[in-house]
Structures are given as structure tokens and as C-alpha cells.
Amino acid sequence: MVELYGDYVLAFVEAKNGQKETLDGREKAVAAEKLRLNFQLDVAAMTMPFLLEEPGAKLEYSGERKDGEKAYHDLRLSFPDADRPHAGLIYHALVDETTNMITRVEVEKPATGDRVGFELSDWTDAGGLKFPATRKNLGSGDLAKSSNIRVGDPDDTLYTAPVQ
């Protein structure tokens, strides 16, 4: 568990029998970094339509982009450095010109030149909101699939409040 806008981190591993062991030190730091990276990439790709409207977001039209015969509108999205979860990243929401749906998302880190792309498909309605149930990493080919997507009240039993 990582507090996105703060410093609180709780990391543990759970055995098959349900017993949990808290991680500390280097293991905790590695786990938190992996979680943050997953948030910046996969979760951002899945929730891109909503990220476009995030407070503080800077949205620019970068023009038309072609990939073979396919044409996209490139919406460039960035955030101020004070926005810790998204600082230093530029997101590109590529909107298919024929369907007007975001069908690709690219995340770039200009400081390192790293770039990751996702193809979005299987758009699913969840309480009037749409989410791409399938996200394909264009570099590795890995598929991330989500099922039973629902919108509702949070389950408070899934969260632990930070101890001050």
C-alpha cells in the first residue's frame, strides 16, 4: 500500500496459508517502487479518459499521427512537478479517428527517453463509465485483463489508515 500523494508505505508478502510478513528496508522500497510504476503505467492506461480531466492536468493537441493506415489524434497530457504520481511523465492518449475512442496510450519519461505503449480494447461499461478491460503492452506483448469491473463505494476493509 502506497499513499500516492504522501510518503506512507506498507508492504507485506502473504503466504498461501494467509499468514502475512511485513517487509522493511530495501524490500519495502523495491515493492513500493514497483507499485508506483504499475500505477504510472497500467492504471493510468486503464483510466486515461478520467486522467484527462484530473485537476492540474495540462492537455495539448499534438496533431494527427499515423501508424500504417490507421490515423489517430494525439492528445498530450502532462502534470506539474508537484503532482508526485505523474511528475516527469508525458502521457499520449491516441484517439482513433473513426471510432473517437482512445485505443492507444503511450507514456514517456523525457529525462531517460523511456517510452511504453499500450493498446486498449474490450471497452466495458461500469455504472455508466467505460474502461478498457484489455490492455496490451506494445513492447512486450503482455496482456493485462480486467473482469467484473464495477463502480461503487470503497471497501474500507481493504485499506489501513497510516499510523501517525
N, C-alpha and C positions, 0 to 999 in steps of 0.2 A: 504494500500500500504506500503510495507516494502522494503527498499533498502537492498538487500541481502548482499552486501559487505561493507555496511556503517551503519550509525545509524539513518537515516531518516525514520520516520514512520508517515503515515497519516491514521487515522481511522475515519470512519463515519458510521452511520446507515441511511438507506434510507426507508422512509415510502412508502406505496403503491401509494400515490399521487406523488411520485418523490421528495419530499422535503427531503433534507439531513441535518443531525445533526452531527457535528463533536464531536468525543469522545476525552476526555482528561483524564489525570491521570491514575488511576487504570484500568478503562475500556479500555483505549487505550493500556496499557501494556498487558492486557489479550488478546485483539484482535490480537495484533502483535505476541504474543507467539503462539496463535492458528494457525496463518498464517504460521509462521516459521515451526511449527510441521507438518502441512499439506505439506509444500514444502519438508521437510526432508523425509516424508513417501510416500504419494501418488504420488506426482510429480516425485520424484526420481524413484519410481517403474515404472511409465509410460515411463520415458525417460532413463531407465537403459542402453540400448545399447549405448547411447551417453555419459552417465556419465562415462562409462568405459574408454573413451578417453579424459576426462576432464584434462586440464593441472594440474600437481601436483598429479594426482591420482597414488596410489601405488596398482598395480594389482598382485595378487598371485594366483597360482593354489593350491587349498586346497584338491584336490583329488576327488575321486568318493564318492557320498553319495547316499544311498538307502532310499526309502520311500516305504515300501512294496515291490512290484515287480518292481517299477519304479526306474531307475538309472539316476542320474544327475552328471554332472561335476560342482563342486563348485568353482566359481571364487570369491575370497575375494578381496574387494575393500575398501581402506581407504584413508584418506586425512590428510595432516599436520594440526596441530592446528591453523595455520594462515588462513586456509580456513574456515571462520566462518560458512557458511551454512552447512558444513559437519563435522566440528570438533567434535571429541569424538564419532563418529559413525563408525560402520563397516557394510558394505553392502555385501550381498552374492547374486550373480547372479547365479541361478541354471539353468544350460543348460541341456535340455532333450537330452539324448544320441542318441535317434532315430531320432529326428527332427532337432537337432542342434539349437533350438530356446530357448531363455530364457523363461521359463514357470513359474518360481517362483523367487521371490525376498524376502530376509529377511534382516531386518535392526536391528542391535543390538547396545545397548549402554552399553559397558562393565562396566562403572562406576556404573550403577544401576542394571545391569543384565536384563534390559528390552529388549524384542525381539518382533518384529512384522513381520508377514509374509503375502505375497500377492501371489495369483495365477493369472497369466496373460493369457489372451485369446483374441480371436477375433482380431487378428493382422490385422491392416488396413494400406493400402498404402496411403501415403500423399505426393505427389510430389516426389516419389522415396524413401521416408523414411518410415519406418514401426513403428507403435505404437500399443500397446495393448489397444484396445477400452474398454475392460472389465478387472477390477482389483478387485479380491475378497479378502477381509481381512480374513485370515485363522483363526484368533482368534474369531472375532465377527460374521463372515459370511456376513458382509456388502458388498454390491456391489457398485462399482463406475463405471459408464459407460460414455464414451465419444462418441459423434457423430459429424459428419460433420468436421472431423479433416482435416485441410488444412495447407499448408506451404506457407507463403507469407510475404510480407512486414508488419511490425508492424503498427497498427492503432494508430497514435500519439494522437488521441483524448482520448485514454484510459489511458494515463499517465499524471501525473502532475510533472513537474520538482521541485526538492526541492528549497525552498527559502532560500538563504544564509543570 
